[in-house]
Amino acid sequence: MLTQDDYEKLNRFYEENRTFRELFQAIEKDHLSSLSKISHEIRNPVTLINSFLQMLAAEHPEVCTYRYWDDIMENMTFLRELLTDLSDYNNARILHKSETNPYWLLSSVVESVRPSLREQHVDIQLNKESAIPSFFIDGTRIREVLLNLIRNAAEAMPDGGEITCSIFTDGDRLFIRIRDNGPGIPEEYLPTIFDTFVTHKKDGTGLGLSIARTIAEAHGGTLSIFTDLGKGSEFTLMLPIVYA
């Protein structure tokens, strides 16, 4: 059996050896693809169990005072989110493109999250820095990326703050930047921040940013990060402008 020291050595080797990391990620993606298919089979009984728990709470409210009830419901929520993320991961490269205006898409996302962000004392701003053309993207997938980045930005500021969403083009490429004024991300986290199942959040699945990057790459684009400790982080989504 591997010891904690063994795991730490393996993790250091993983982070320092690029070839090994790429090979490991390729194997991991293959396993995740199989796992995500299994998740579809697990989803139905999990949904039923969750429904039964909600019915139980409605008919017998006293169960909510049970010592472990909150833990049960919290873990049930995590399991459902994990199953959703696994399914999203498997489908992240499957695109259904249509002519879409990214500015209107981003504007819609910003307005949809504004009320919930206000409750968290987080202000969100949208800056349109150039004319934005309509072109062919999978609007549903890109919306998923934007929601993920905005949610991450908000979670980085538990005491409140500001998120700035900027959108512009350089003629051939579209750029969307999501910036927060939180504490920033430690440098040692950056090499693996987009890797699957890597998370430094208490309730994270480690799939959100990996899915977001996969969707960007499926469009022929990129997802990158810049962080400044004590000042915040900025994720940049780049998409090539394709008219057909």
ABEGO torsion letter per residue (X at the ends): XBBAAAAAAAAAAAAABAAAAAAAAAAAAAAAAAAAAAAAAAAAAAAAAAAAAAAAAAABAAAAABAAAAAAAAAAAAAAAAAAAAAAAAAAABBBBBBBBAAAAAAAAAAAAAAAAAAAGBBBBBBBABBBBBBBBBAAAAAAAAAAAAAAAAAABAAEEBBBBBBBBAGABBBBBBBBABAEBBAAAAAAAABBGBBABAABAGAAAAAAAAAAAAAGBBBBBBBBBGAEBBBBBBBBBBAX
